[in-house]
């Protein structure tokens, strides 16, 4: 999961917070973002295993994993199955950055925008995957899953609270769902952006 607001991040403390432009640029690479996501969702893996998963050479995935490690996004797994090849794991469950920290730098703004675009692509990919396989999930999931949009008049502080409270709610519901036979991994995306008056009717 990636989150790019200045929301109160206490509900989910297991995160890497990016404050450095070079680190943000490193993560804005499409393959690196996918490698990190795979380590978070599927668990520790070697460069060879990730290369096979994504159709890349082990040399390419190894290079990008080292770049992720350089900025603290991944670390060597404590349980190494072999001495021949390093096994990597994600350093945290989430990555966050405050877009306000980077808006004054052209490089920072570009990296923040690129990373936000990757998040939007992931949202679209997950939505398409759900539509393609939804017939296999059953009525309960068909009734529960989907997309909701709304427009509310909020202050910046209220938007920060919205992000924090949604994250806290997701954490509580995940704990309540632990061990349930019908529990599944669920992609949850939250975007709250102000609408300029000139764009209200567009």
N, C-alpha and C positions, 0 to 999 in steps of 0.2 A: 504494500500500500504506500502511496505517496500523497503527501498533503502539503499544500503550499500557502497556508495562511498563518497569521500570527496568533491563532487561537490558543487558549490555555491548553497545554498539552499534557497536563498531569494525569488524565484518565488512562492513557496508554504510555507508560514510561519507557517501554522497550522500543526505543527509536534512535536513529542516527540523525542528529540535527546538523544541517549543513550551514556554515557561515562563511565558507571560503569559496571564492569564485572558481578556482581551479578544481576544487572538489565537485562543485556543481556542474562544471563543464565535463568532468570525467564521467559523471553519471548520466549526462544527457546523450550519451552515445546509445543508439537503439539496441545493439547487441548486449552491451553491458547492462542496460536496464532489464533486458529479458533474462540474462544470466542471474542477476540478483533476484528477480521475481521467482525464477525456478528454484533457487536455493531456499527461498522463504516458503514456498508452497510444497515442494517435493522433498526437501531436506538436503543434507550434505551430499556433495558429488565431486567427482574428479573432472579435470578439463576434458579428458577423453569421453566420459559419460555425457557431459554437456554438449560436446561437439557432435556426438551421435544424435542427441535429441534435437539439435537445431540445424543439423546439416552443415556444420562448420568443421574445419580441421582442428585437431587438438592443440596445434601450435597457436591458432588464432584465439581459441577460448582460453588457453593458458595465459597468453599476453593480456587479454582483457580482464581476467581474474586477478592478475598481478596489479593491474591499474586500479581495480576496485579495492584491493587490499591496501594499496598505497594510501588511499584516502579513508580507510577504516570502514568500508562498506561490507567487506567480507574478511574472514579470518580463517586460519587453518583449523580444521576440525580437531578436537581433542582426541578423537578415536580414529586413528589412521589404520586403515585395513591393510595397507602395503607401504613399504619403504620406497617403492619404485615411483610412485606418483602421489602428489599431495591431494588430500581431500579437503574441500573448502565448505564452509557454512556461512550463512548470512550473519552479520554481527548484530543485527536487530530486526525486529518484525516490521518496522516502518522507517521511512525516511521523511523528514520534514525540513522545510526551509521557509523563511519569511521573505516574500517577494520584495518587501520594502527595503530589505538589506542590499538588494542588488539593482534596484531601479536606477541608481545614479551612475552605474557603470555600463557602458555599451556591451562589454563582454558578459557582465553579470545578467543584464536584461536579456540578452540573446540566449544564454544558457537556461535561465529561468523559463523563458518562453518555450524553448526546445523541450525541456523536461515536462512542462505543462502539456505540450502537444502529444508527447508520448503517453501521458496519463489519459488524454482524450481518446487516443487510438486504442488503448487498452480497454476503455469503456465500450467503444464501438465493437471491438473484437469479442468481448464477453457477451454483449447483447446479441450479436449475430450467432455466437455459439449456442446461446440459450434457445434462440428461435429455431435453429437447425435441429436441436435434439429435444425440444420441449415435449413432443408426443411420448417420449420414453419416461417422463418423470411422474406421470400420474396426476390425478385431479387435485390433490392437496397442494402440490407445488404449482400447478397451473393457476390455482386460485390465489396463492400467496405471492408469487413472484411477479415482477413487472417493473414499470417505470412510473414515477409520480413527479409531477412538476407543479410548482405553485409560485405565486408572486406575493411577497409580503413587504410592508414598509418598515424597515429596521434601521437601527443605529449601528455604527461599526462595533460598539461593544456588544450589542445584541447578536450580531453575526458571529463574533468570537465565541460567545456563549452557546450559540447554536451548534457550531462545530464541536466544542468541548462536550456538550451534553449528548450529542448524537454518538460520539466516540465512546463516552461513558456508558450509554445505553447499549451499544453494540457489545461492549465488554461484559456487561451484566448478563445480557441474553445469551452470549456465548457460554458463559459459565453455567447458566441454567440448562443449556442444551447439551452439555457434556454428557456423553454416554447414551444419549437418546438414539434409538434405532433408526429414526428417520432424519437424523441430523446430516447435513451435507455442507461442504464448503460453499459459501455464498459471497459473491462479489458485491460490495456495497460502495457506491460512489456518491459523494456529496460535493456539490458545487454551489457556492453562494456568491454571486457577483452583483454589484449595483448596476442599474440600468440608467444610462444617461437620458435626460428628458427628451433629447432629439431622437432617441432610439425606441421610445415607448410604443410608438404605433408602427414599428417596422417588424 
